[in-house]
């Protein structure tokens, strides 16, 4: 799974930036979001919908999701 797909899943999750999530919470949120939304395509659809409805909120959330997804990818690479 690519970093961008993880970011979309995190974006579509219930996790909030104000939660200051741990790496474990980020991984769990990504996994749950993918399951609930039917995979990467469902997460991408949720991202697109949010950008259409609330673009002023979507851009900062995606920056947050990309930063955390990058951190999650690094953690997975180190664990492998």
PDB file of N, CA, C and O in Angstrom:
ATOM      1  N   UNK A   1       0.844  -1.176   0.000  1.00  0.00           N
ATOM      2  CA  UNK A   1       0.000   0.000   0.000  1.00  0.00           C
ATOM      3  C   UNK A   1       0.888   1.236   0.000  1.00  0.00           C
ATOM      4  O   UNK A   1       1.877   1.307   0.729  1.00  0.00           O
ATOM      5  N   UNK A   2       0.527   2.192  -0.814  1.00  0.00           N
ATOM      6  CA  UNK A   2       1.342   3.401  -0.919  1.00  0.00           C
ATOM      7  C   UNK A   2       1.079   4.340   0.260  1.00  0.00           C
ATOM      8  O   UNK A   2       0.079   4.225   0.969  1.00  0.00           O
ATOM      9  N   UNK A   3       2.001   5.257   0.435  1.00  0.00           N
ATOM     10  CA  UNK A   3       1.862   6.268   1.484  1.00  0.00           C
ATOM     11  C   UNK A   3       0.606   7.110   1.258  1.00  0.00           C
ATOM     12  O   UNK A   3      -0.085   7.470   2.210  1.00  0.00           O
ATOM     13  N   UNK A   4       0.317   7.421  -0.001  1.00  0.00           N
ATOM     14  CA  UNK A   4      -0.865   8.232  -0.302  1.00  0.00           C
ATOM     15  C   UNK A   4      -2.159   7.480   0.001  1.00  0.00           C
ATOM     16  O   UNK A   4      -3.142   8.081   0.436  1.00  0.00           O
ATOM     17  N   UNK A   5      -2.161   6.168  -0.228  1.00  0.00           N
ATOM     18  CA  UNK A   5      -3.347   5.378   0.103  1.00  0.00           C
ATOM     19  C   UNK A   5      -3.545   5.339   1.621  1.00  0.00           C
ATOM     20  O   UNK A   5      -4.674   5.418   2.104  1.00  0.00           O
ATOM     21  N   UNK A   6      -2.452   5.218   2.366  1.00  0.00           N
ATOM     22  CA  UNK A   6      -2.558   5.249   3.831  1.00  0.00           C
ATOM     23  C   UNK A   6      -3.065   6.617   4.291  1.00  0.00           C
ATOM     24  O   UNK A   6      -3.873   6.705   5.216  1.00  0.00           O
ATOM     25  N   UNK A   7      -2.592   7.679   3.645  1.00  0.00           N
ATOM     26  CA  UNK A   7      -3.038   9.027   4.011  1.00  0.00           C
ATOM     27  C   UNK A   7      -4.533   9.197   3.733  1.00  0.00           C
ATOM     28  O   UNK A   7      -5.242   9.801   4.537  1.00  0.00           O
ATOM     29  N   UNK A   8      -5.013   8.680   2.623  1.00  0.00           N
ATOM     30  CA  UNK A   8      -6.443   8.775   2.323  1.00  0.00           C
ATOM     31  C   UNK A   8      -7.267   7.999   3.345  1.00  0.00           C
ATOM     32  O   UNK A   8      -8.329   8.455   3.770  1.00  0.00           O
ATOM     33  N   UNK A   9      -6.776   6.832   3.736  1.00  0.00           N
ATOM     34  CA  UNK A   9      -7.484   6.039   4.743  1.00  0.00           C
ATOM     35  C   UNK A   9      -7.503   6.772   6.083  1.00  0.00           C
ATOM     36  O   UNK A   9      -8.523   6.783   6.772  1.00  0.00           O
ATOM     37  N   UNK A  10      -6.386   7.379   6.447  1.00  0.00           N
ATOM     38  CA  UNK A  10      -6.333   8.130   7.698  1.00  0.00           C
ATOM     39  C   UNK A  10      -7.237   9.354   7.626  1.00  0.00           C
ATOM     40  O   UNK A  10      -7.951   9.658   8.582  1.00  0.00           O
ATOM     41  N   UNK A  11      -7.211  10.050   6.504  1.00  0.00           N
ATOM     42  CA  UNK A  11      -8.088  11.205   6.282  1.00  0.00           C
ATOM     43  C   UNK A  11      -9.543  10.804   6.501  1.00  0.00           C
ATOM     44  O   UNK A  11     -10.305  11.539   7.128  1.00  0.00           O
ATOM     45  N   UNK A  12      -9.926   9.641   5.986  1.00  0.00           N
ATOM     46  CA  UNK A  12     -11.315   9.174   6.048  1.00  0.00           C
ATOM     47  C   UNK A  12     -11.674   8.546   7.397  1.00  0.00           C
ATOM     48  O   UNK A  12     -12.828   8.178   7.619  1.00  0.00           O
ATOM     49  N   UNK A  13     -10.713   8.422   8.279  1.00  0.00           N
ATOM     50  CA  UNK A  13     -10.952   7.799   9.588  1.00  0.00           C
ATOM     51  C   UNK A  13     -11.600   8.774  10.560  1.00  0.00           C
ATOM     52  O   UNK A  13     -11.775   9.956  10.262  1.00  0.00           O
ATOM     53  N   UNK A  14     -11.949   8.254  11.722  1.00  0.00           N
ATOM     54  CA  UNK A  14     -12.524   9.082  12.785  1.00  0.00           C
ATOM     55  C   UNK A  14     -11.453   9.766  13.628  1.00  0.00           C
ATOM     56  O   UNK A  14     -11.777  10.610  14.464  1.00  0.00           O
ATOM     57  N   UNK A  15     -10.206   9.424  13.426  1.00  0.00           N
ATOM     58  CA  UNK A  15      -9.116  10.011  14.203  1.00  0.00           C
ATOM     59  C   UNK A  15      -9.005  11.504  13.898  1.00  0.00           C
ATOM     60  O   UNK A  15      -9.142  11.921  12.748  1.00  0.00           O
ATOM     61  N   UNK A  16      -8.762  12.291  14.915  1.00  0.00           N
ATOM     62  CA  UNK A  16      -8.672  13.741  14.770  1.00  0.00           C
ATOM     63  C   UNK A  16      -7.269  14.233  15.124  1.00  0.00           C
ATOM     64  O   UNK A  16      -6.608  13.651  15.984  1.00  0.00           O
ATOM     65  N   UNK A  17      -6.813  15.300  14.467  1.00  0.00           N
ATOM     66  CA  UNK A  17      -5.501  15.860  14.806  1.00  0.00           C
ATOM     67  C   UNK A  17      -5.394  16.226  16.287  1.00  0.00           C
ATOM     68  O   UNK A  17      -4.326  16.102  16.885  1.00  0.00           O
ATOM     69  N   UNK A  18      -6.482  16.669  16.865  1.00  0.00           N
ATOM     70  CA  UNK A  18      -6.464  17.054  18.277  1.00  0.00           C
ATOM     71  C   UNK A  18      -6.251  15.861  19.206  1.00  0.00           C
ATOM     72  O   UNK A  18      -5.943  16.045  20.384  1.00  0.00           O
ATOM     73  N   UNK A  19      -6.413  14.639  18.691  1.00  0.00           N
ATOM     74  CA  UNK A  19      -6.175  13.435  19.486  1.00  0.00           C
ATOM     75  C   UNK A  19      -4.684  13.204  19.747  1.00  0.00           C
ATOM     76  O   UNK A  19      -4.315  12.462  20.658  1.00  0.00           O
ATOM     77  N   UNK A  20      -3.831  13.844  18.941  1.00  0.00           N
ATOM     78  CA  UNK A  20      -2.391  13.621  19.008  1.00  0.00           C
ATOM     79  C   UNK A  20      -2.095  12.113  19.090  1.00  0.00           C
ATOM     80  O   UNK A  20      -1.541  11.626  20.076  1.00  0.00           O
ATOM     81  N   UNK A  21      -2.478  11.394  18.033  1.00  0.00           N
ATOM     82  CA  UNK A  21      -2.428   9.927  18.080  1.00  0.00           C
ATOM     83  C   UNK A  21      -1.017   9.346  18.099  1.00  0.00           C
ATOM     84  O   UNK A  21      -0.076   9.909  17.541  1.00  0.00           O
ATOM     85  N   UNK A  22      -0.913   8.214  18.753  1.00  0.00           N
ATOM     86  CA  UNK A  22       0.333   7.450  18.770  1.00  0.00           C
ATOM     87  C   UNK A  22       0.461   6.710  17.435  1.00  0.00           C
ATOM     88  O   UNK A  22      -0.486   6.664  16.650  1.00  0.00           O
ATOM     89  N   UNK A  23       1.624   6.139  17.189  1.00  0.00           N
ATOM     90  CA  UNK A  23       1.816   5.351  15.967  1.00  0.00           C
ATOM     91  C   UNK A  23       0.838   4.181  15.907  1.00  0.00           C
ATOM     92  O   UNK A  23       0.311   3.858  14.842  1.00  0.00           O
ATOM     93  N   UNK A  24       0.600   3.551  17.052  1.00  0.00           N
ATOM     94  CA  UNK A  24      -0.334   2.422  17.092  1.00  0.00           C
ATOM     95  C   UNK A  24      -1.748   2.877  16.754  1.00  0.00           C
ATOM     96  O   UNK A  24      -2.464   2.174  16.040  1.00  0.00           O
ATOM     97  N   UNK A  25      -2.158   4.028  17.249  1.00  0.00           N
ATOM     98  CA  UNK A  25      -3.489   4.551  16.939  1.00  0.00           C
ATOM     99  C   UNK A  25      -3.618   4.881  15.458  1.00  0.00           C
ATOM    100  O   UNK A  25      -4.664   4.640  14.855  1.00  0.00           O
ATOM    101  N   UNK A  26      -2.569   5.427  14.876  1.00  0.00           N
ATOM    102  CA  UNK A  26      -2.583   5.748  13.443  1.00  0.00           C
ATOM    103  C   UNK A  26      -2.738   4.474  12.621  1.00  0.00           C
ATOM    104  O   UNK A  26      -3.568   4.414  11.715  1.00  0.00           O
ATOM    105  N   UNK A  27      -1.949   3.467  12.932  1.00  0.00           N
ATOM    106  CA  UNK A  27      -2.032   2.195  12.200  1.00  0.00           C
ATOM    107  C   UNK A  27      -3.409   1.571  12.328  1.00  0.00           C
ATOM    108  O   UNK A  27      -3.966   1.075  11.349  1.00  0.00           O
ATOM    109  N   UNK A  28      -3.955   1.596  13.531  1.00  0.00           N
ATOM    110  CA  UNK A  28      -5.285   1.034  13.781  1.00  0.00           C
ATOM    111  C   UNK A  28      -6.356   1.825  13.014  1.00  0.00           C
ATOM    112  O   UNK A  28      -7.271   1.233  12.442  1.00  0.00           O
ATOM    113  N   UNK A  29      -6.243   3.141  13.002  1.00  0.00           N
ATOM    114  CA  UNK A  29      -7.215   3.981  12.295  1.00  0.00           C
ATOM    115  C   UNK A  29      -7.170   3.718  10.789  1.00  0.00           C
ATOM    116  O   UNK A  29      -8.214   3.648  10.140  1.00  0.00           O
ATOM    117  N   UNK A  30      -5.977   3.573  10.240  1.00  0.00           N
ATOM    118  CA  UNK A  30      -5.835   3.275   8.812  1.00  0.00           C
ATOM    119  C   UNK A  30      -6.483   1.938   8.488  1.00  0.00           C
ATOM    120  O   UNK A  30      -7.261   1.826   7.540  1.00  0.00           O
ATOM    121  N   UNK A  31      -6.158   0.931   9.278  1.00  0.00           N
ATOM    122  CA  UNK A  31      -6.700  -0.416   9.063  1.00  0.00           C
ATOM    123  C   UNK A  31      -8.232  -0.413   9.158  1.00  0.00           C
ATOM    124  O   UNK A  31      -8.914  -0.982   8.305  1.00  0.00           O
ATOM    125  N   UNK A  32      -8.758   0.224  10.189  1.00  0.00           N
ATOM    126  CA  UNK A  32     -10.208   0.271  10.392  1.00  0.00           C
ATOM    127  C   UNK A  32     -10.900   1.031   9.266  1.00  0.00           C
ATOM    128  O   UNK A  32     -11.941   0.603   8.767  1.00  0.00           O
ATOM    129  N   UNK A  33     -10.323   2.150   8.871  1.00  0.00           N
ATOM    130  CA  UNK A  33     -10.912   2.948   7.794  1.00  0.00           C
ATOM    131  C   UNK A  33     -10.985   2.148   6.495  1.00  0.00           C
ATOM    132  O   UNK A  33     -11.988   2.203   5.783  1.00  0.00           O
ATOM    133  N   UNK A  34      -9.932   1.411   6.193  1.00  0.00           N
ATOM    134  CA  UNK A  34      -9.928   0.586   4.984  1.00  0.00           C
ATOM    135  C   UNK A  34     -11.009  -0.488   5.050  1.00  0.00           C
ATOM    136  O   UNK A  34     -11.675  -0.761   4.051  1.00  0.00           O
ATOM    137  N   UNK A  35     -11.187  -1.096   6.216  1.00  0.00           N
ATOM    138  CA  UNK A  35     -12.219  -2.128   6.367  1.00  0.00           C
ATOM    139  C   UNK A  35     -13.618  -1.541   6.252  1.00  0.00           C
ATOM    140  O   UNK A  35     -14.465  -2.071   5.533  1.00  0.00           O
ATOM    141  N   UNK A  36     -13.854  -0.455   6.958  1.00  0.00           N
ATOM    142  CA  UNK A  36     -15.190   0.155   7.005  1.00  0.00           C
ATOM    143  C   UNK A  36     -15.596   0.720   5.650  1.00  0.00           C
ATOM    144  O   UNK A  36     -16.761   0.627   5.262  1.00  0.00           O
ATOM    145  N   UNK A  37     -14.655   1.298   4.937  1.00  0.00           N
ATOM    146  CA  UNK A  37     -14.978   1.969   3.671  1.00  0.00           C
ATOM    147  C   UNK A  37     -14.798   1.074   2.452  1.00  0.00           C
ATOM    148  O   UNK A  37     -14.950   1.533   1.319  1.00  0.00           O
ATOM    149  N   UNK A  38     -14.480  -0.187   2.669  1.00  0.00           N
ATOM    150  CA  UNK A  38     -14.389  -1.122   1.547  1.00  0.00           C
ATOM    151  C   UNK A  38     -13.109  -1.022   0.755  1.00  0.00           C
ATOM    152  O   UNK A  38     -13.089  -1.333  -0.436  1.00  0.00           O
ATOM    153  N   UNK A  39     -12.033  -0.589   1.400  1.00  0.00           N
ATOM    154  CA  UNK A  39     -10.736  -0.538   0.742  1.00  0.00           C
ATOM    155  C   UNK A  39     -10.318   0.864   0.340  1.00  0.00           C
ATOM    156  O   UNK A  39     -10.946   1.859   0.701  1.00  0.00           O
ATOM    157  N   UNK A  40      -9.241   0.903  -0.415  1.00  0.00           N
ATOM    158  CA  UNK A  40      -8.642   2.181  -0.800  1.00  0.00           C
ATOM    159  C   UNK A  40      -9.578   3.034  -1.652  1.00  0.00           C
ATOM    160  O   UNK A  40      -9.596   4.258  -1.519  1.00  0.00           O
ATOM    161  N   UNK A  41     -10.349   2.402  -2.519  1.00  0.00           N
ATOM    162  CA  UNK A  41     -11.268   3.167  -3.380  1.00  0.00           C
ATOM    163  C   UNK A  41     -12.341   3.865  -2.555  1.00  0.00           C
ATOM    164  O   UNK A  41     -12.706   5.001  -2.854  1.00  0.00           O
ATOM    165  N   UNK A  42     -12.845   3.205  -1.529  1.00  0.00           N
ATOM    166  CA  UNK A  42     -13.840   3.818  -0.657  1.00  0.00           C
ATOM    167  C   UNK A  42     -13.269   4.983   0.126  1.00  0.00           C
ATOM    168  O   UNK A  42     -13.951   5.986   0.339  1.00  0.00           O
ATOM    169  N   UNK A  43     -12.021   4.857   0.558  1.00  0.00           N
ATOM    170  CA  UNK A  43     -11.360   5.957   1.264  1.00  0.00           C
ATOM    171  C   UNK A  43     -11.137   7.137   0.324  1.00  0.00           C
ATOM    172  O   UNK A  43     -11.337   8.289   0.710  1.00  0.00           O
ATOM    173  N   UNK A  44     -10.726   6.851  -0.904  1.00  0.00           N
ATOM    174  CA  UNK A  44     -10.522   7.925  -1.884  1.00  0.00           C
ATOM    175  C   UNK A  44     -11.837   8.646  -2.171  1.00  0.00           C
ATOM    176  O   UNK A  44     -11.849   9.864  -2.346  1.00  0.00           O
ATOM    177  N   UNK A  45     -12.930   7.911  -2.220  1.00  0.00           N
ATOM    178  CA  UNK A  45     -14.239   8.527  -2.446  1.00  0.00           C
ATOM    179  C   UNK A  45     -14.611   9.445  -1.279  1.00  0.00           C
ATOM    180  O   UNK A  45     -15.173  10.521  -1.485  1.00  0.00           O
ATOM    181  N   UNK A  46     -14.299   9.019  -0.065  1.00  0.00           N
ATOM    182  CA  UNK A  46     -14.589   9.853   1.114  1.00  0.00           C
ATOM    183  C   UNK A  46     -13.767  11.135   1.083  1.00  0.00           C
ATOM    184  O   UNK A  46     -14.262  12.205   1.440  1.00  0.00           O
ATOM    185  N   UNK A  47     -12.520  11.027   0.657  1.00  0.00           N
ATOM    186  CA  UNK A  47     -11.660  12.208   0.540  1.00  0.00           C
ATOM    187  C   UNK A  47     -12.245  13.171  -0.493  1.00  0.00           C
ATOM    188  O   UNK A  47     -12.347  14.373  -0.244  1.00  0.00           O
ATOM    189  N   UNK A  48     -12.626  12.639  -1.643  1.00  0.00           N
ATOM    190  CA  UNK A  48     -13.189  13.485  -2.704  1.00  0.00           C
ATOM    191  C   UNK A  48     -14.466  14.178  -2.234  1.00  0.00           C
ATOM    192  O   UNK A  48     -14.677  15.356  -2.522  1.00  0.00           O
ATOM    193  N   UNK A  49     -15.296  13.466  -1.528  1.00  0.00           N
ATOM    194  CA  UNK A  49     -16.533  14.058  -1.029  1.00  0.00           C
ATOM    195  C   UNK A  49     -16.250  15.180  -0.042  1.00  0.00           C
ATOM    196  O   UNK A  49     -16.903  16.223  -0.073  1.00  0.00           O
ATOM    197  N   UNK A  50     -15.284  14.965   0.825  1.00  0.00           N
ATOM    198  CA  UNK A  50     -14.954  15.993   1.818  1.00  0.00           C
ATOM    199  C   UNK A  50     -14.381  17.237   1.146  1.00  0.00           C
ATOM    200  O   UNK A  50     -14.697  18.357   1.547  1.00  0.00           O
ATOM    201  N   UNK A  51     -13.540  17.051   0.128  1.00  0.00           N
ATOM    202  CA  UNK A  51     -13.008  18.200  -0.604  1.00  0.00           C
ATOM    203  C   UNK A  51     -14.129  18.960  -1.306  1.00  0.00           C
ATOM    204  O   UNK A  51     -14.077  20.185  -1.416  1.00  0.00           O
ATOM    205  N   UNK A  52     -15.137  18.241  -1.780  1.00  0.00           N
ATOM    206  CA  UNK A  52     -16.262  18.903  -2.434  1.00  0.00           C
ATOM    207  C   UNK A  52     -17.142  19.663  -1.456  1.00  0.00           C
ATOM    208  O   UNK A  52     -17.643  20.742  -1.772  1.00  0.00           O
ATOM    209  N   UNK A  53     -17.327  19.105  -0.282  1.00  0.00           N
ATOM    210  CA  UNK A  53     -18.230  19.711   0.699  1.00  0.00           C
ATOM    211  C   UNK A  53     -17.547  20.737   1.599  1.00  0.00           C
ATOM    212  O   UNK A  53     -18.144  21.758   1.941  1.00  0.00           O
ATOM    213  N   UNK A  54     -16.304  20.471   1.981  1.00  0.00           N
ATOM    214  CA  UNK A  54     -15.603  21.331   2.948  1.00  0.00           C
ATOM    215  C   UNK A  54     -14.132  21.519   2.556  1.00  0.00           C
ATOM    216  O   UNK A  54     -13.244  21.080   3.288  1.00  0.00           O
ATOM    217  N   UNK A  55     -13.863  22.160   1.421  1.00  0.00           N
ATOM    218  CA  UNK A  55     -12.471  22.280   0.972  1.00  0.00           C
ATOM    219  C   UNK A  55     -11.574  23.037   1.952  1.00  0.00           C
ATOM    220  O   UNK A  55     -10.374  22.773   2.020  1.00  0.00           O
ATOM    221  N   UNK A  56     -12.139  23.967   2.704  1.00  0.00           N
ATOM    222  CA  UNK A  56     -11.329  24.757   3.641  1.00  0.00           C
ATOM    223  C   UNK A  56     -10.830  23.903   4.808  1.00  0.00           C
ATOM    224  O   UNK A  56      -9.827  24.241   5.436  1.00  0.00           O
ATOM    225  N   UNK A  57     -11.508  22.820   5.095  1.00  0.00           N
ATOM    226  CA  UNK A  57     -11.101  21.913   6.173  1.00  0.00           C
ATOM    227  C   UNK A  57     -10.304  20.739   5.614  1.00  0.00           C
ATOM    228  O   UNK A  57      -9.416  20.212   6.285  1.00  0.00           O
ATOM    229  N   UNK A  58     -10.616  20.333   4.396  1.00  0.00           N
ATOM    230  CA  UNK A  58     -10.003  19.142   3.811  1.00  0.00           C
ATOM    231  C   UNK A  58      -8.497  19.302   3.583  1.00  0.00           C
ATOM    232  O   UNK A  58      -7.734  18.369   3.836  1.00  0.00           O
ATOM    233  N   UNK A  59      -8.069  20.452   3.117  1.00  0.00           N
ATOM    234  CA  UNK A  59      -6.636  20.625   2.823  1.00  0.00           C
ATOM    235  C   UNK A  59      -5.761  20.491   4.074  1.00  0.00           C
ATOM    236  O   UNK A  59      -4.773  19.757   4.037  1.00  0.00           O
ATOM    237  N   UNK A  60      -6.084  21.167   5.176  1.00  0.00           N
ATOM    238  CA  UNK A  60      -5.261  20.974   6.381  1.00  0.00           C
ATOM    239  C   UNK A  60      -5.317  19.537   6.909  1.00  0.00           C
ATOM    240  O   UNK A  60      -4.316  19.014   7.401  1.00  0.00           O
ATOM    241  N   UNK A  61      -6.490  18.899   6.805  1.00  0.00           N
ATOM    242  CA  UNK A  61      -6.595  17.514   7.277  1.00  0.00           C
ATOM    243  C   UNK A  61      -5.725  16.604   6.417  1.00  0.00           C
ATOM    244  O   UNK A  61      -5.100  15.681   6.939  1.00  0.00           O
ATOM    245  N   UNK A  62      -5.673  16.847   5.105  1.00  0.00           N
ATOM    246  CA  UNK A  62      -4.840  16.002   4.248  1.00  0.00           C
ATOM    247  C   UNK A  62      -3.363  16.220   4.555  1.00  0.00           C
ATOM    248  O   UNK A  62      -2.593  15.260   4.539  1.00  0.00           O
ATOM    249  N   UNK A  63      -2.948  17.439   4.830  1.00  0.00           N
ATOM    250  CA  UNK A  63      -1.548  17.669   5.220  1.00  0.00           C
ATOM    251  C   UNK A  63      -1.215  16.875   6.477  1.00  0.00           C
ATOM    252  O   UNK A  63      -0.156  16.254   6.568  1.00  0.00           O
ATOM    253  N   UNK A  64      -2.127  16.902   7.447  1.00  0.00           N
ATOM    254  CA  UNK A  64      -1.953  16.142   8.683  1.00  0.00           C
ATOM    255  C   UNK A  64      -1.876  14.645   8.377  1.00  0.00           C
ATOM    256  O   UNK A  64      -0.992  13.949   8.877  1.00  0.00           O
ATOM    257  N   UNK A  65      -2.808  14.152   7.552  1.00  0.00           N
ATOM    258  CA  UNK A  65      -2.851  12.730   7.220  1.00  0.00           C
ATOM    259  C   UNK A  65      -1.589  12.294   6.478  1.00  0.00           C
ATOM    260  O   UNK A  65      -1.060  11.213   6.738  1.00  0.00           O
ATOM    261  N   UNK A  66      -1.110  13.116   5.567  1.00  0.00           N
ATOM    262  CA  UNK A  66       0.122  12.778   4.835  1.00  0.00           C
ATOM    263  C   UNK A  66       1.321  12.703   5.780  1.00  0.00           C
ATOM    264  O   UNK A  66       2.152  11.804   5.657  1.00  0.00           O
ATOM    265  N   UNK A  67       1.411  13.635   6.710  1.00  0.00           N
ATOM    266  CA  UNK A  67       2.527  13.625   7.665  1.00  0.00           C
ATOM    267  C   UNK A  67       2.491  12.364   8.520  1.00  0.00           C
ATOM    268  O   UNK A  67       3.525  11.736   8.745  1.00  0.00           O
ATOM    269  N   UNK A  68       1.312  11.994   8.995  1.00  0.00           N
ATOM    270  CA  UNK A  68       1.205  10.805   9.839  1.00  0.00           C
ATOM    271  C   UNK A  68       1.352   9.520   9.039  1.00  0.00           C
ATOM    272  O   UNK A  68       1.916   8.547   9.539  1.00  0.00           O
ATOM    273  N   UNK A  69       0.858   9.497   7.811  1.00  0.00           N
ATOM    274  CA  UNK A  69       1.000   8.315   6.969  1.00  0.00           C
ATOM    275  C   UNK A  69       2.464   8.080   6.637  1.00  0.00           C
ATOM    276  O   UNK A  69       2.906   6.936   6.540  1.00  0.00           O
ATOM    277  N   UNK A  70       3.211   9.153   6.465  1.00  0.00           N
ATOM    278  CA  UNK A  70       4.649   9.033   6.217  1.00  0.00           C
ATOM    279  C   UNK A  70       5.339   8.427   7.430  1.00  0.00           C
ATOM    280  O   UNK A  70       6.190   7.548   7.297  1.00  0.00           O
ATOM    281  N   UNK A  71       4.967   8.901   8.607  1.00  0.00           N
ATOM    282  CA  UNK A  71       5.520   8.361   9.847  1.00  0.00           C
ATOM    283  C   UNK A  71       5.149   6.892  10.004  1.00  0.00           C
ATOM    284  O   UNK A  71       5.970   6.081  10.433  1.00  0.00           O
ATOM    285  N   UNK A  72       3.896   6.548   9.652  1.00  0.00           N
ATOM    286  CA  UNK A  72       3.434   5.159   9.720  1.00  0.00           C
ATOM    287  C   UNK A  72       4.212   4.278   8.759  1.00  0.00           C
ATOM    288  O   UNK A  72       4.561   3.149   9.101  1.00  0.00           O
ATOM    289  N   UNK A  73       4.490   4.781   7.554  1.00  0.00           N
ATOM    290  CA  UNK A  73       5.252   4.004   6.569  1.00  0.00           C
ATOM    291  C   UNK A  73       6.664   3.744   7.064  1.00  0.00           C
ATOM    292  O   UNK A  73       7.197   2.650   6.876  1.00  0.00           O
ATOM    293  N   UNK A  74       7.267   4.727   7.689  1.00  0.00           N
ATOM    294  CA  UNK A  74       8.613   4.562   8.238  1.00  0.00           C
ATOM    295  C   UNK A  74       8.607   3.523   9.344  1.00  0.00           C
ATOM    296  O   UNK A  74       9.504   2.682   9.413  1.00  0.00           O
ATOM    297  N   UNK A  75       7.607   3.572  10.209  1.00  0.00           N
ATOM    298  CA  UNK A  75       7.506   2.609  11.303  1.00  0.00           C
ATOM    299  C   UNK A  75       7.355   1.199  10.763  1.00  0.00           C
ATOM    300  O   UNK A  75       7.971   0.268  11.281  1.00  0.00           O
ATOM    301  N   UNK A  76       6.534   1.028   9.715  1.00  0.00           N
ATOM    302  CA  UNK A  76       6.364  -0.303   9.110  1.00  0.00           C
ATOM    303  C   UNK A  76       7.649  -0.785   8.467  1.00  0.00           C
ATOM    304  O   UNK A  76       7.980  -1.966   8.566  1.00  0.00           O
ATOM    305  N   UNK A  77       8.375   0.097   7.814  1.00  0.00           N
ATOM    306  CA  UNK A  77       9.630  -0.285   7.166  1.00  0.00           C
ATOM    307  C   UNK A  77      10.671  -0.718   8.202  1.00  0.00           C
ATOM    308  O   UNK A  77      11.409  -1.677   7.975  1.00  0.00           O
ATOM    309  N   UNK A  78      10.731  -0.032   9.310  1.00  0.00           N
ATOM    310  CA  UNK A  78      11.687  -0.382  10.358  1.00  0.00           C
ATOM    311  C   UNK A  78      11.330  -1.693  11.035  1.00  0.00           C
ATOM    312  O   UNK A  78      12.212  -2.424  11.484  1.00  0.00           O
ATOM    313  N   UNK A  79      10.028  -1.996  11.110  1.00  0.00           N
ATOM    314  CA  UNK A  79       9.585  -3.214  11.758  1.00  0.00           C
ATOM    315  C   UNK A  79       9.789  -4.459  10.871  1.00  0.00           C
ATOM    316  O   UNK A  79       9.842  -5.585  11.365  1.00  0.00           O
ATOM    317  N   UNK A  80       9.901  -4.232   9.576  1.00  0.00           N
ATOM    318  CA  UNK A  80      10.024  -5.371   8.626  1.00  0.00           C
ATOM    319  C   UNK A  80      11.404  -5.978   8.617  1.00  0.00           C
ATOM    320  O   UNK A  80      11.655  -6.930   7.879  1.00  0.00           O
TER     321      UNK A  80
END
